[in-house]
Amino acid sequence: MDTPAPTLCFTCGLAVEETPRLNRLTNGEICPACRDRVLDMLPAPLPSRPGEVRAGTMGLASDAPLKS
């Protein structure tokens, strides 16, 4: 049976492995997409408190109507 082709990062073009790693661009900089992927896989450094509003929700409750 053939082995599947590796998944490639759209930004740097290098293989995305199961164990997250920081790939580098051709100019030596860390690939921002790979960096974000590694950061997303890390556990939160501090536990959140019950009922706390998560970042990115702009402080809106999930059932609050949006204002235009």
Secondary structure, DSSP 8 states (H G I E B T S, - for coil): -------B-TTT--B--SS----B-TTS-B-HHHHHHHHHHS--SS---TT---TTSTT--TT-----
